[in-house]
Amino acid sequence: MRGKVGQIYNMDLDGSDARPFTREGEGLPYGFSASPDGGRIAFHLASPRGYEIWTSDPWGGHRIRVAGDAGHLFFGPQWSPDGEWLAYADCLPEKDPGHDWCDVWVGRPDGRESRALTTGQAMWFAATYGNARHHGGGSNVVAWTRDSRLLIPRRIPGSKVPWPFQPNRPDTDHFNRSFQPDAAQGGTSIARIDPWTGDSEPVTKPAEGVWDFRCSESEDGHWITFCRAATGSLPSLWIQASQGSAAQEIVADPDGTGIDHPRWLPALSKATG
């Protein structure tokens, strides 16, 4: 990646045959996701027009814009298991400059169809956590299950994060938030959404002051892993059976800085963060 805002190159694993995947000056492309058959790439482009969802061939050609609209921040496209759909986030930055919340959309990778699955900015987007000494964060993305459902960190209506964004303060650390745990309310839980009907069911139990996020399903579909943080606290790693059973904490915070971004290791069917 090079240039003022970044440019992506496609190359062989040994670094040879480097070819530009994106064009210099068009914006910052990231959030790349390959289709199940490897034939198409989805990504979002932070362009002068706003954040847009695009697909292309593996070399950046034959592009199709899947989603893009002034006033919307479309983010984090993820392929369905059959490669027929993309799921992604839609944030409204003018109303929510901290990008705390978003709605979930699905669209065809050829741009023929797109629609919203949730309303009211139902998904926790810019996950923020921590205490006065240590804090962290980063964008949540939608996760597909093996049976083509969607997992999201869904907000309790009216929730307010313990680290509210400060729009009038200079942003020096890409966090730009103040710690106000006493003003926080609500929380988030992991929910499963049917992408055809929009029906939602809880996977983890919603609870005041509990913030579940970073959810994903194991390769065999039997388990869901996620991070959980209490209001004003650092996250630990949790696991739960995909169908029922109580959630279990499997790794507590070992060094006082929190656990984030768990990933499944396919060969071992274990989560690591």
C-alpha positions in Angstrom: 0.0 0.0 0.0 1.4 3.4 -0.9 0.3 6.9 -1.8 -1.3 9.6 0.4 -4.5 7.5 1.1 -3.3 4.1 0.1 -3.2 1.9 -3.0 -3.5 -1.9 -3.1 -1.3 -4.2 -5.3 -1.9 -7.8 -6.3 1.3 -9.9 -6.4 2.6 -13.4 -6.1 3.5 -14.7 -2.7 7.2 -14.1 -3.3 6.5 -10.4 -4.0 6.9 -10.6 -7.8 4.5 -9.6 -10.5 3.1 -6.7 -8.5 0.1 -5.1 -10.3 -2.2 -2.3 -9.0 -5.5 -3.6 -7.7 -6.9 -0.1 -7.0 -6.1 3.2 -8.7 -4.0 5.8 -7.0 -6.0 8.8 -5.8 -9.5 7.1 -5.9 -9.7 6.8 -2.1 -8.8 4.4 0.7 -9.7 0.8 -0.2 -9.8 -1.9 2.6 -12.1 -4.5 4.2 -11.2 -7.0 1.5 -13.2 -10.3 1.3 -12.8 -13.1 -1.3 -15.8 -15.0 -2.6 -16.0 -18.7 -1.6 -14.8 -19.8 -5.1 -12.1 -17.1 -5.2 -13.4 -15.6 -8.4 -14.5 -12.2 -7.0 -13.3 -9.7 -4.3 -15.5 -7.5 -2.2 -14.2 -4.4 -0.5 -15.3 -1.0 0.7 -13.8 2.2 -0.7 -13.5 5.3 1.3 -13.9 7.7 -1.7 -14.7 11.4 -2.1 -18.3 10.3 -2.6 -18.4 8.4 0.7 -17.9 4.8 1.8 -19.0 2.4 -1.0 -19.2 -1.4 -1.4 -17.5 -2.7 -4.6 -16.7 -6.1 -6.1 -14.1 -6.9 -8.7 -12.1 -9.8 -10.2 -9.0 -10.8 -8.3 -6.9 -8.2 -10.2 -9.2 -5.3 -9.5 -10.9 -5.3 -12.9 -14.5 -5.7 -14.0 -15.7 -3.7 -11.0 -19.3 -3.4 -9.9 -20.6 -1.0 -7.3 -22.9 -2.8 -4.9 -23.8 0.0 -2.5 -23.1 3.7 -2.4 -25.2 6.7 -1.4 -24.4 10.2 -0.1 -24.8 10.4 3.7 -24.2 6.6 4.2 -21.1 4.8 5.3 -21.2 1.3 3.8 -18.6 -0.9 5.4 -17.2 -4.5 5.8 -18.7 -6.6 3.0 -18.8 -10.4 3.9 -19.7 -13.1 1.4 -22.5 -15.6 2.1 -21.4 -19.3 2.2 -22.9 -19.8 -1.3 -21.4 -16.7 -2.8 -24.8 -15.3 -3.8 -25.0 -12.4 -1.3 -22.9 -9.8 0.5 -23.8 -8.6 4.0 -22.4 -5.2 5.2 -22.9 -2.4 7.6 -24.6 1.0 6.9 -23.8 3.8 9.3 -25.2 7.4 9.1 -22.2 9.6 9.9 -24.0 12.9 9.9 -26.3 11.7 12.7 -23.7 9.5 14.4 -20.2 11.1 13.9 -18.7 8.5 16.3 -20.0 5.6 14.1 -21.3 3.9 17.2 -24.2 2.2 15.5 -25.3 0.9 12.1 -27.9 -1.1 10.3 -27.3 -4.4 8.4 -27.8 -4.7 4.7 -27.5 -7.5 2.2 -26.9 -7.1 -1.6 -26.2 -9.1 -4.6 -22.5 -9.0 -5.6 -23.5 -8.0 -9.2 -25.3 -5.0 -7.9 -28.8 -6.1 -8.9 -30.4 -6.0 -5.5 -29.8 -4.5 -2.1 -31.9 -4.1 1.0 -31.8 -3.3 4.7 -32.4 -6.0 7.2 -32.5 -3.9 10.3 -33.7 -0.4 11.2 -33.0 2.2 13.9 -29.2 1.6 13.8 -29.5 -1.8 15.5 -26.0 -3.1 15.3 -23.0 -1.9 17.4 -20.5 -0.7 14.8 -17.6 1.1 16.4 -17.0 -1.1 19.4 -15.4 0.8 22.3 -14.5 -0.6 25.7 -12.1 -0.2 28.6 -11.5 1.6 31.8 -9.8 4.9 32.6 -6.4 3.4 32.3 -6.8 1.1 29.2 -9.2 1.4 26.3 -9.6 -0.1 22.9 -12.0 -0.5 20.0 -12.5 -1.1 16.3 -15.3 -1.8 13.8 -17.6 -4.8 14.1 -18.5 -6.6 10.9 -21.4 -8.9 10.1 -20.6 -12.7 10.4 -22.3 -15.4 8.3 -23.2 -18.8 9.8 -22.8 -22.1 8.0 -26.6 -22.2 7.5 -26.6 -18.8 5.9 -27.8 -16.7 8.8 -26.2 -13.6 10.1 -24.6 -12.9 13.5 -24.4 -9.3 14.8 -23.9 -7.5 18.1 -27.4 -6.1 18.6 -28.0 -3.1 20.8 -30.6 -2.9 23.6 -32.9 0.0 22.5 -31.7 3.3 23.9 -28.2 2.1 24.7 -25.4 4.6 25.2 -21.7 3.6 25.3 -19.4 4.4 28.3 -16.9 6.0 25.9 -19.0 8.7 24.0 -17.5 10.3 21.0 -16.3 13.9 21.4 -17.0 15.7 18.0 -15.7 19.1 19.0 -12.4 17.9 20.3 -9.3 17.5 18.0 -8.9 13.8 17.1 -5.3 13.0 17.9 -5.5 9.2 18.4 -8.4 8.0 16.2 -10.4 7.4 19.4 -11.5 10.9 20.4 -13.7 9.7 23.3 -14.0 10.5 27.0 -14.7 7.9 29.7 -18.2 8.5 31.1 -19.3 5.1 32.6 -22.0 6.7 34.8 -23.8 8.1 31.7 -23.8 4.7 29.9 -26.9 2.6 29.7 -28.1 -0.6 28.0 -25.7 -2.9 26.2 -25.5 -5.4 23.3 -26.1 -9.1 22.8 -25.3 -11.5 20.0 -28.3 -11.9 17.7 -29.0 -14.2 14.7 -30.8 -12.7 11.8 -32.6 -14.4 8.9 -31.4 -12.6 5.8 -34.5 -13.3 3.8 -37.1 -12.2 6.4 -35.1 -10.0 8.7 -36.4 -11.9 11.7 -34.0 -11.8 14.6 -33.5 -14.0 17.7 -31.1 -13.6 20.6 -28.1 -16.0 20.9 -26.8 -14.4 24.1 -29.1 -13.0 26.6 -29.4 -9.2 26.6 -28.5 -7.7 30.0 -28.0 -4.2 31.3 -24.3 -3.2 31.4 -23.1 -6.2 29.3 -21.6 -5.6 25.9 -21.1 -8.6 23.6 -19.3 -8.2 20.2 -16.8 -9.7 17.7 -19.0 -12.8 17.1 -18.2 -15.6 14.7 -19.2 -19.3 14.3 -16.8 -22.3 14.3 -16.1 -24.1 11.1 -18.3 -27.0 12.1 -21.2 -24.7 13.1 -21.4 -26.0 16.7 -20.0 -23.0 18.6 -20.0 -19.2 18.6 -17.2 -17.2 20.1 -17.4 -13.5 21.1 -15.9 -10.9 23.3 -17.8 -9.6 26.4 -17.1 -6.5 28.4 -19.0 -5.0 31.3 -19.7 -1.3 31.2 -16.4 0.5 31.8 -14.3 -2.8 31.8 -12.0 -4.7 29.5 -13.3 -7.6 27.4 -12.7 -11.3 27.8 -13.2 -14.3 25.5 -16.5 -16.2 25.6 -18.0 -19.2 23.9 -21.5 -20.6 23.5 -23.1 -23.5 21.7 -24.8 -22.3 18.5 -28.1 -23.8 19.6 -28.8 -23.1 23.2 -26.7 -23.6 26.4 -25.3 -20.9 28.6 -22.3 -18.8 27.6 -18.9 -19.6 29.2 -15.9 -17.4 29.8 -12.9 -19.4 28.4 -10.1 -16.8 28.7 -10.2 -13.9 31.1 -8.2 -10.8 30.7 -4.6 -12.0 31.4 -2.6 -8.8 31.4 -5.0 -6.0 32.1 -5.4 -4.8 28.5 -8.3 -6.9 27.3 -8.9 -9.6 24.7 -10.2 -8.7 21.3 -10.6 -10.0 17.7 -10.9 -13.7 18.3 -10.4 -16.0 15.3 -11.2 -19.7 14.8 -8.3 -22.0 13.8 -10.0 -24.4 11.4 -7.6 -27.4 11.9 -8.1 -27.2 15.7 -11.7 -25.9 16.0 -10.5 -23.6 18.8 -10.8 -19.8 19.1 -7.8 -17.5 19.7 -7.8 -13.8 20.3 
